[in-house]
């Protein structure tokens, strides 16, 4: 059999195979197809987390140990998608809306292990993440816009409650700039040591202490994500980065940026120093080094406190040096998110 004839033969057989192969490929990255005295291997030609239904596939007919025929083929398969349960909201006291009715009681969400995404941009990042989505509460207009992403979710069933804008604002108790809310499970926290062992070098870490403002903490998360921080360490005196306002302040980057909450920040910084990581406190005090004069090219952790009180004595003692941003005016401090951005910009500038 010649090469052209062989190619035609494999293509013809591939046409027959495509009719049933979706049963075997739904959740698998590759599949072996056996026929009498033949072996076919189907592999996605594009690397994707799951099949969208229209990927090009490479069909390999293995004729022996030393030869194989590669034929490009195109096939459509049934996708694995979420089943949406779309439910119009008719009663404000419906039990399924309980998580949306407690948006101002933040501790209840923490205890339930969930977070609330409260605008469309944040929800889009949530839907593109590995966080488990519990439900969504949308206006009809936002349902139409978000439905493709909702249906592409891996959850087997996904409740979507639909209500008009005024009804949503009555439920939540505040004015919504966009008619979209979603509840998701807070992902289990990664182990501190495991994260350290699985990041590239030079390390670029950030740590925060005493940040009570959810908006500021969210902005710090967003800044860390923008500058490629390996992970952010959130000290025991900070608020939760998963509060609704912190999630909104992060613009949804909390779903992408690794964050570790610790019980004793000073101890963790000492542990980092023992590993050779240089810990630098952003602390404008007499004797502090100027930021541009500090070498940030090696493994380092930049440590930030709240504007005003700054960092506590135990945390300062756990750091190698104090560093400040030179300011020619009479001001001697910046908002913590702004300071974080300045420090991280300098670190990335030095690293090229």
QUIRASUL-V50347 format. One record per residue. PHI is phi in degrees with one decimal (999 if undefined). Layout:
((PHI) (PHI))
This chain:
((999) (-73.9) (-62.6) (-65.4) (-64.8) (-64.0) (-63.4) (-63.7) (-63.9) (-66.8) (-64.0) (-62.2) (-68.1) (-62.0) (-61.4) (-71.2) (-66.1) (-59.9) (-68.4) (-119.0) (-69.0) (-60.7) (-65.8) (-94.3) (-101.7) (-52.0) (-123.5) (-122.1) (-76.2) (-157.3) (-149.0) (-97.9) (-114.7) (-101.9) (-132.4) (-52.9) (61.2) (-136.1) (-139.1) (-114.7) (-120.2) (-104.4) (-130.2) (-58.2) (-75.4) (-125.0) (-77.4) (-135.9) (-64.1) (-156.5) (-70.9) (-89.3) (107.4) (-141.8) (-70.2) (-72.3) (-121.6) (-98.2) (-101.0) (-111.9) (-98.2) (-91.7) (-96.6) (178.5) (-71.5) (-111.1) (-138.8) (-152.3) (-114.2) (-101.5) (-125.4) (-76.1) (-137.0) (-123.7) (-146.4) (-114.6) (-130.1) (-69.9) (-80.6) (-87.7) (-129.5) (-75.2) (-90.7) (-86.0) (-104.6) (-87.0) (-126.9) (-63.5) (-86.4) (-116.2) (-129.6) (-69.1) (-97.7) (-60.3) (-59.4) (-69.0) (-94.6) (-54.6) (-66.6) (-82.0) (-82.3) (-117.7) (-62.4) (-91.4) (-103.5) (-63.7) (-61.8) (-65.0) (-67.2) (-59.5) (-65.2) (-81.3) (72.1) (-128.5) (-131.8) (-120.4) (-97.2) (-118.8) (-154.6) (-63.9) (-64.2) (-65.7) (-64.0) (-61.0) (-68.2) (-60.5) (-66.8) (-91.1) (-100.8) (-92.4) (-65.5) (-80.3) (-87.7) (-87.3) (-168.1) (-135.3) (-127.4) (-134.2) (-76.6) (-56.1) (-64.4) (-75.6) (-61.5) (-61.7) (-73.0) (-96.6) (-57.2) (-58.8) (-68.6) (-62.3) (-70.2) (-83.0) (-68.9) (-81.2) (-60.3) (-65.2) (-132.2) (-135.9) (-71.6) (-128.0) (-94.5) (-120.8) (-151.9) (-73.0) (-53.6) (-63.6) (-65.9) (-60.3) (-68.4) (-66.4) (-65.2) (-81.5) (85.0) (-150.9) (-74.6) (-94.7) (-73.7) (-133.9) (-86.4) (-149.1) (-140.0) (-150.1) (-112.4) (-136.7) (-78.7) (-71.2) (-66.8) (-56.8) (-73.3) (-70.4) (-70.2) (-57.0) (-65.9) (-62.4) (-60.5) (-62.7) (-78.4) (-120.8) (-114.8) (-81.3) (-118.0) (-73.4) (-69.1) (-131.9) (-115.6) (-134.5) (-139.4) (-131.0) (-133.4) (69.3) (-88.4) (-85.7) (-72.4) (-63.5) (-63.2) (-64.1) (-63.9) (-62.7) (-65.8) (-63.8) (-58.1) (-62.1) (-65.5) (-61.8) (-63.7) (-65.5) (-101.6) (73.2) (-64.8) (-62.6) (-160.2) (-102.9) (-99.9) (-104.9) (-70.8) (-68.7) (-97.4) (-92.3) (-74.1) (-83.4) (-71.7) (-104.8) (-63.7) (-54.0) (-70.6) (-68.6) (-61.2) (-65.3) (-62.8) (-80.8) (56.1) (84.4) (-70.9) (-61.3) (-80.0) (-117.8) (-82.0) (-62.3) (-132.2) (-124.0) (-95.9) (-123.5) (-87.4) (-146.8) (-63.0) (-58.8) (-64.8) (-67.1) (-66.0) (-62.1) (-65.3) (-65.7) (-61.1) (-63.8) (-88.7) (90.9) (-88.1) (-80.8) (-102.7) (-121.1) (-89.9) (-78.7) (-146.9) (-77.9) (-129.7) (-53.8) (94.7) (-69.8) (-79.8) (-75.8) (-54.8) (-66.0) (-89.9) (-98.1) (-79.2) (-111.6) (-83.5) (-90.2) (-60.9) (-150.1) (-126.3) (-95.5) (-114.7) (-126.4) (-118.4) (-69.0) (-63.4) (106.7) (-69.0) (68.8) (-94.5) (-78.3) (-58.2) (-60.6) (-70.1) (-61.2) (-65.5) (-84.0) (-98.7) (-77.6) (-148.0) (-99.8) (-132.6) (-131.5) (-91.4) (-62.8) (-132.5) (-70.8) (-82.7) (-76.6) (-70.9) (-129.4) (-153.9) (-129.3) (-54.3) (-60.3) (-68.7) (-66.4) (-60.3) (-59.6) (-62.3) (-64.7) (-62.2) (-69.6) (-61.2) (-63.2) (-63.4) (-71.1) (-62.8) (-65.6) (-82.8) (74.5))
